[in-house]
Amino acid sequence: MNSRLLITLCLGMTACDTQIGIAQEEIQDDTYDSIQDSSENNEAEEPEGTDEQQEPEESGDPEIEDQEESEEETPEEITDFLQRGPYEVTDESRTASVTNCTNMNYSVYSPSGIMNPPVVVLGHGFARGADTMTGWADHLSSWGVEVLLPTLCHYNVFAGVDHEMNGQNMKELAIAHGATEVVYAGHSAGGLAAIIAASQDTGAAGVLGLDATDTEGIPGVPDLIGQQYAEFVTCPAFSIMGESSTCNASNNGLELFRMMDESQVFKIASADHCDFESPTDWICESQCENPTVEFSDEEINPAVTVLGTAAVMALTGLSADGPLIWSGTGIESWIDSGLVQGVE
């Protein structure tokens, strides 16, 4: 008897419960047998090479694959320190009383919106003035540091030259300003003063020399004063130097950085002493400009700015790209061309 007919006839009759159960079992058995037969037929008809057909399918979309590979291979972009930083800068003129100089004039360049930024005390060169370093002060401050730019009191050819006192005054200025971890930086003899200041400040964060010099052949001034102090600098130090000339005392400042425990030096090919000021002027250029060069100012100036800014970023910890650049990352073209050269 047909199972489906039996179920229909027995609906509503309690006596049919057992028969309905039997019929349901027969339906399940028929269904199971049908599935088994189908499975066996499929296995029998399966063609050779099935293992290859069962391998995972590829996405088949070359654009997606190329995009994924591109995302994996694209390196993170290095910060361009040649450009102005993200902060607006304000500057204010002040005076401070330091040893043997009761009215030291200085300017404070501050990045807007930052509380307690790192401090850089920036020294100008011998017989120069703070106005030749205002470009550096403004640029560095735009990257998040506060720059103290003094007119050093003891570079007066008439009143007397005292490099050691200039260094001491730079340290005293930092203390008077309330700075605790300071980067001392400077151009030419201002770099020498920065080294002297850092040697006396055990909490100094670092030193940056911009074609820094030591004393040599100056009437009334002992030779190589810096060597009495350089070995006592315990903080990291960076130096950028130009071609040897009378204006940078034949690169005698290099030896000061070699005396330090932790220092790194880059030379900028074709750079003269004036290339490390910002802005420079005709007075410097008339005396110190290189007569023959391999690289132009348009190539030299960006390298000086980038390396100087990266050094300050490394010393203050404001950007991880600072030490990366000083490791050669992002400046490969300058190194390959010979514009930027590492110095041991």
Secondary structure as UniProt FT lines:
FT   HELIX           3..10
FT   TURN            11..12
FT   HELIX           14..16
FT   HELIX           17..45
FT   TURN            48..49
FT   HELIX           50..53
FT   HELIX           62..73
FT   TURN            81..82
FT   STRAND          89..98
FT   TURN            99..100
FT   STRAND          101..111
FT   TURN            112..113
FT   STRAND          119..123
FT   TURN            126..127
FT   HELIX           130..132
FT   HELIX           134..141
FT   TURN            142..144
FT   STRAND          146..150
FT   TURN            153..154
FT   STRAND          155..156
FT   TURN            157..159
FT   STRAND          160..161
FT   HELIX           163..177
FT   STRAND          182..187
FT   HELIX           189..200
FT   TURN            202..203
FT   STRAND          206..210
FT   TURN            219..220
FT   TURN            223..224
FT   HELIX           225..228
FT   HELIX           230..232
FT   STRAND          237..241
FT   HELIX           246..251
FT   TURN            252..253
FT   HELIX           254..258
FT   STRAND          263..268
FT   TURN            269..270
FT   HELIX           273..276
FT   HELIX           282..288
FT   HELIX           297..316
FT   HELIX           321..326
FT   TURN            327..330
FT   HELIX           332..337
FT   STRAND          340..343
//
